[in-house]
Amino acid sequence: MNLQHRLRKMNQQKRSYTTGTVELINDQWIFFDDENEEASMLEEFTDQEVEVYLINKWEKGVYTQDGLMMMHDYFHKLEHGNKVRIPKSLPFAYNEFLNSLCDDTFTKFTATLNQLSFSLFDCIYCHNYLMYTLPEENKEGVNFITYDNTEIICSVQHHFTRGKQTKDRFEFTLATGKRTLLSTL
């Protein structure tokens, strides 16, 4: 599975977008996050892909400036109260961790996380020990990842071996004490 396929799979995850509304206040476009009601300047997302809800569907575009979005073949001027969603980005160490997994392991890891009602985008902390090792050396270690889906916390310990053999063992532990194991060779 190539990176584009993985990204598509990741963007199909719950909570992969921050959704909110835009308002024009004092000649400034402000984005209000629906989930936590935080406000941010829309100009922070200049030249980034943003989706706007138009005619009962999400349309992709690139926010340029001053409330203007470059759509596929036209420009759209935002209106006060438009619904907008912005793709979430992943923490660097976590992104590197996901990229280090082979396709089969990535798919099984994602499926297990989803079965526990978590999204790849619920990651709030990732210690990726693999980032501190040299590429050519044999490696063994543990990565620590914490997820929060706003209802419960999940902690994942990823025990790995890299070198002649590649082994991955994941232990998912919910705050309730429920545990799930996933092991791949």
C-alpha positions as CSV (number, residue, x, y, z in Angstrom):
1,M,0.0,0.0,0.0
2,N,1.6,3.3,-1.0
3,L,1.6,6.5,1.0
4,Q,-1.3,8.0,-0.9
5,H,-3.5,4.9,-0.1
6,R,-2.5,5.1,3.6
7,L,-3.4,8.8,3.6
8,R,-6.8,8.2,2.1
9,K,-7.4,5.5,4.7
10,M,-6.3,7.9,7.4
11,N,-8.6,10.7,6.2
12,Q,-11.5,8.2,6.4
13,Q,-10.9,8.0,10.1
14,K,-13.3,9.6,12.5
15,R,-12.1,13.0,13.8
16,S,-9.6,13.5,11.0
17,Y,-11.0,17.0,10.4
18,T,-11.6,20.0,12.7
19,T,-15.0,21.3,11.8
20,G,-16.4,24.7,12.5
21,T,-17.8,27.9,11.1
22,V,-16.2,31.1,9.8
23,E,-17.2,34.6,10.7
24,L,-16.0,37.9,9.4
25,I,-15.2,40.1,12.5
26,N,-13.6,43.5,12.1
27,D,-12.4,42.6,8.5
28,Q,-10.7,39.4,9.8
29,W,-11.9,35.9,9.0
30,I,-12.2,33.9,12.2
31,F,-12.6,30.1,12.4
32,F,-14.6,28.8,15.4
33,D,-14.0,25.2,16.2
34,D,-17.3,23.4,16.8
35,E,-15.8,20.9,19.3
36,N,-14.1,23.2,21.8
37,E,-15.4,26.6,20.6
38,E,-11.8,27.9,20.2
39,A,-11.3,30.7,17.8
40,S,-8.4,31.1,15.4
41,M,-7.5,33.3,12.5
42,L,-8.4,31.7,9.2
43,E,-5.2,33.2,7.7
44,E,-3.3,30.5,9.7
45,F,-4.5,28.1,7.1
46,T,-3.5,30.1,4.0
47,D,-2.3,27.9,1.1
48,Q,-3.7,24.8,2.9
49,E,-6.4,22.5,1.8
50,V,-9.7,23.4,3.4
51,E,-13.2,22.1,2.7
52,V,-16.4,24.2,2.7
53,Y,-19.9,22.9,2.9
54,L,-21.7,24.0,-0.2
55,I,-25.0,22.7,-1.6
56,N,-25.2,19.8,0.8
57,K,-21.7,18.4,0.3
58,W,-18.1,19.1,1.2
59,E,-16.1,20.8,-1.5
60,K,-12.3,20.8,-1.4
61,G,-10.3,24.0,-2.0
62,V,-7.3,25.9,-1.0
63,Y,-7.7,28.9,1.3
64,T,-5.9,31.8,-0.3
65,Q,-6.6,35.0,1.6
66,D,-9.3,37.5,2.6
67,G,-12.1,34.8,2.6
68,L,-11.3,33.5,-0.8
69,M,-10.9,29.8,-1.6
70,M,-9.5,28.4,-4.8
71,M,-11.7,25.5,-5.8
72,H,-11.1,23.0,-8.6
73,D,-12.1,25.4,-11.4
74,Y,-13.3,28.6,-9.8
75,F,-12.9,30.8,-6.8
76,H,-15.4,30.8,-3.9
77,K,-15.8,33.8,-1.6
78,L,-16.6,32.6,1.9
79,E,-19.7,33.9,3.6
80,H,-20.3,34.7,7.2
81,G,-21.4,31.4,8.9
82,N,-20.1,29.0,6.3
83,K,-19.3,25.5,7.6
84,V,-15.6,24.7,7.1
85,R,-13.5,21.7,7.9
86,I,-9.7,21.6,8.1
87,P,-7.7,18.3,7.8
88,K,-5.9,17.6,11.1
89,S,-2.2,16.9,11.0
90,L,-0.5,14.2,13.0
91,P,2.4,14.8,15.5
92,F,5.8,14.3,13.7
93,A,6.9,11.4,15.9
94,Y,3.5,9.6,15.5
95,N,3.6,10.2,11.7
96,E,7.1,8.6,11.6
97,F,5.8,5.7,13.7
98,L,2.9,5.0,11.3
99,N,5.2,5.2,8.3
100,S,7.6,2.7,9.9
101,L,4.9,0.0,10.0
102,C,4.6,-2.4,7.0
103,D,1.2,-2.3,5.2
104,D,-0.3,-5.4,6.8
105,T,0.7,-4.2,10.3
106,F,-0.6,-0.7,9.6
107,T,-3.9,-2.1,8.5
108,K,-4.3,-4.4,11.5
109,F,-3.2,-1.7,13.9
110,T,-5.7,0.8,12.5
111,A,-8.5,-1.8,12.5
112,T,-7.8,-2.7,16.2
113,L,-7.7,1.0,17.2
114,N,-11.0,1.6,15.3
115,Q,-12.7,-1.5,17.0
116,L,-11.8,0.1,20.3
117,S,-13.6,3.3,19.1
118,F,-10.4,5.3,18.5
119,S,-9.2,7.1,15.4
120,L,-5.7,7.5,14.2
121,F,-6.3,11.2,14.8
122,D,-7.0,10.7,18.5
123,C,-3.3,10.6,19.3
124,I,-2.3,13.1,22.0
125,Y,1.2,11.7,22.7
126,C,3.7,9.5,21.0
127,H,7.2,8.6,22.1
128,N,8.8,6.9,19.0
129,Y,12.0,5.2,20.2
130,L,12.7,4.2,16.6
131,M,13.6,7.9,15.8
132,Y,16.5,7.6,18.2
133,T,18.2,4.6,16.5
134,L,20.4,4.3,13.5
135,P,18.7,2.9,10.3
136,E,21.3,0.1,9.8
137,E,21.4,-1.3,13.3
138,N,19.3,-4.1,14.8
139,K,16.8,-2.6,17.1
140,E,14.6,-3.6,20.0
141,G,12.5,-1.3,22.0
142,V,9.1,0.1,23.0
143,N,7.1,3.0,21.7
144,F,4.4,4.6,23.9
145,I,1.3,6.2,22.3
146,T,-1.7,7.7,24.1
147,Y,-5.1,8.3,22.5
148,D,-8.1,10.3,23.7
149,N,-11.4,10.1,21.9
150,T,-13.0,12.6,24.4
151,E,-14.8,9.7,26.2
152,I,-11.9,7.5,27.4
153,I,-8.1,7.2,27.2
154,C,-6.2,4.4,25.5
155,S,-2.5,3.7,26.1
156,V,-0.6,1.6,23.5
157,Q,2.8,0.0,24.1
158,H,4.4,-1.0,20.8
159,H,7.1,-3.6,21.4
160,F,9.2,-4.0,18.3
161,T,12.2,-5.8,16.8
162,R,13.9,-4.5,13.6
163,G,16.8,-6.1,11.8
164,K,17.0,-9.6,10.5
165,Q,13.4,-10.1,11.7
166,T,10.6,-7.6,12.0
167,K,8.3,-8.2,14.9
168,D,5.5,-5.9,16.2
169,R,3.5,-6.5,19.4
170,F,0.9,-3.9,20.5
171,E,-0.8,-3.8,23.9
172,F,-3.8,-1.6,23.9
173,T,-5.0,-0.7,27.5
174,L,-8.1,1.4,28.0
175,A,-8.7,3.5,31.2
176,T,-11.3,0.9,32.2
177,G,-8.6,-1.8,32.4
178,K,-9.8,-3.6,29.2
179,R,-6.7,-4.8,27.3
180,T,-6.2,-6.0,23.7
181,L,-3.1,-7.6,22.2
182,L,-2.1,-7.5,18.6
183,S,1.1,-9.3,17.4
184,T,2.5,-9.5,13.9
185,L,5.6,-11.1,12.4
